[in-house]
Amino acid sequence: MWLDLAGVSASIDARPIVTDVHLTAGPGEFVALIGPNGSGKSTLLRTVYRSLRPSAGVIRLDGLDLWGMRPRQAARQRAVLPQHGQGGEGFSVAEVVATGRHARKRPLERDGAADRAAVATALDRVGMGWAADRLITTLSGGERQRVLLARALAQEAPLLVLDEPTNHLDVGSQLLLLDLIRSLGLTLLAALHDLDHAASYADHVVVLRDGRVAGHGPPLKVLTPAFIEEVFGVRAHVGPHPITGRPHIAVASQNPAERNG
């Protein structure tokens, strides 16, 4: 699926948050949205998963206006893994994942064989089939995030939008989740905080600063030490990861001597 944002702007309480954003993600491409806190990443994603209507511009999925679609039609085209993945208390893992099938069914329609198969496939895909009958509240943070990813996959949408998917996860769970997301073969748009994750996993990065695009392109072309210092206010080393060989970014504060006092 092709995702195109053309001149997208968005405001909250009449205050502009993002302005004139252009962004494209092609089939199977992983685009990372990065930037300092308050740069507008989550607000921009909200326009893509239809919780905030853009004040200007257009968002197209395979050439069709996302905001011109009916809600159920839009839900069949894009799935969401939100930043704060809460909910599901009192429900089993399989029941939580099954809610991802709502976009594929008529109102009040019971789950059928295809729905049950989609839930099982999604859980197996994220390595959580063993927990289908467990209450979701009994799982660790990393396991729960994988279940919520399975819920998104159960929608069978070709576009997956993720808002800081590794938030609050330990380092092992972060890498496991990113490896999994990268392997899905879907068109991916993800807001990420970690520059190293963006460099290692994304095909393309879009950097927001003060609600506008400050840079975009392949990670190693955009995320130079000088650009990182300018946008994020930190020193950076960019080079191959000593273990994986993938692009790697290490950062340090501007005044380490002062910090160590």
Secondary structure, DSSP 8 states (H G I E B T S, - for coil): --EEEEEEEEEETTEEEEEEEEEEE-TT-EEEEE-STTSSHHHHHHHHTTSS--SEEEEEETTEEGGGS-HHHHHHHEEEE-SS----TTSBHHHHHHGGGGGGS-TT----HHHHHHHHHHHHHTT-GGGTTSBGGGS-HHHHHHHHHHHHHTTT-SEEEEESTTTT--HHHHHHHHHHHHTT-SEEEEE-S-HHHHHHH-SEEEEEETTEEEEEESHHHH--HHHHHHHHSSEEEEEE-TTT-SEEEEEE-S-HHHHH-
